[in-house]
């Protein structure tokens, strides 16, 4: 048992990884508190489910424009400085939103604008963070570090909504936004205390040359192209489930923000369990095949959730859906990170992030349109069916150079 636990949490033996993990976890809790409060605020102010999708589209869409440049900068500059600037922008946005809500001046368009600003900051900070984490551990412990990094985000997905439900009910939405602003200081302190993770790239050559080199490296690797394609389809189809949860809480289960927080927490708890399982897999063979199967499993579970009208049954579907989705994306990221040199890491990760995060707003745009034509549950049924179909196609047509053979 002790040996098993040591293997699961091996990356925590590195001081700098522990520091960044703790800081990122604190910030992620705050981010999920804001996400719950913001979703409920948008829905109650506007009364339209389409605005939920629009707010998240505006936050995710900057990745389409800026993440590749963010990856280039992550290979040319000190990744810690990029992250510090990103945290300051997000901190300021959270405090501004808290002030607007507290003074009762908030309007939906203000939330939409600040969502876009946060998205811009994340489009530069995201590649820098993903490229920084592997430099804090030795190469053989990289898969474990990726899995533990997934745990912190999804553990926050469990805790954040629960805190949000309590804070929203007792103190109001402004408290959730203000606490999120404070949480960014934890990341800032951790970044300033790091000893490892010094810049590895140089600024020789133009930004365009750097970008071309990164795109060429991705294009030349067939398996990497396959991973990126599957990540895009996964995020395109999967994340409308989370965006739709306020609709299920309010209209299907006739609940309030507490029901929403429970739905998010159950999904996050499943994701934590999935990430812990991934961390303990060690050097499991054929991660690609496992990831494809789990993506199909997630699609089937999403269909089950969409059709369920019994709360406890929906919780079960959400729990296992969270576990399946986390295994998928943790394994995808591990495969990407372990098959790229550090000097190219920022650019390759930015391409992966472009597919992963870029699929989110596109999927939500499609979902926002479809919910005007049909009930929200049927949109999720269609997305789940597409994931199952794509997975079957990949497994049946795969060859030794493909994703499923990795």
Secondary structure by P-SEA (a helix, b strand, c coil): caaaaaaaacccccaaaaaaaaaaaaaaaaaaaaaaaaaaaaaaacccaaaaaaaaaaaaccccccaaaaaaaaacccaaaaaaaaaaaaaaaaaaaaaaaaaccccaaaaaaaaaaaaaaaaaaaaaaaaaaaaaccccaaaaaaaaaaaaaaaaaaaaaaaaaaaaacccaaaaaaaaaaaaaaaaaaaaacccccccccccccaaaaaaaaaaaaaacaaaaaaaaaaaaaaacccccccaaaaaacccccccaaaaaaaaaaaaaaaaaaaaaaaacccccaaaaaaaaaaaaaaaaaaaaaacccaaaaaaaaaaaaaaaaaaaaaaaaaaaaaccccaaaaaaaaaaaaaaaaaaaaaaaaaaaaacccaaaaaaaaaaaaaaaaaaaaaaccccccccc
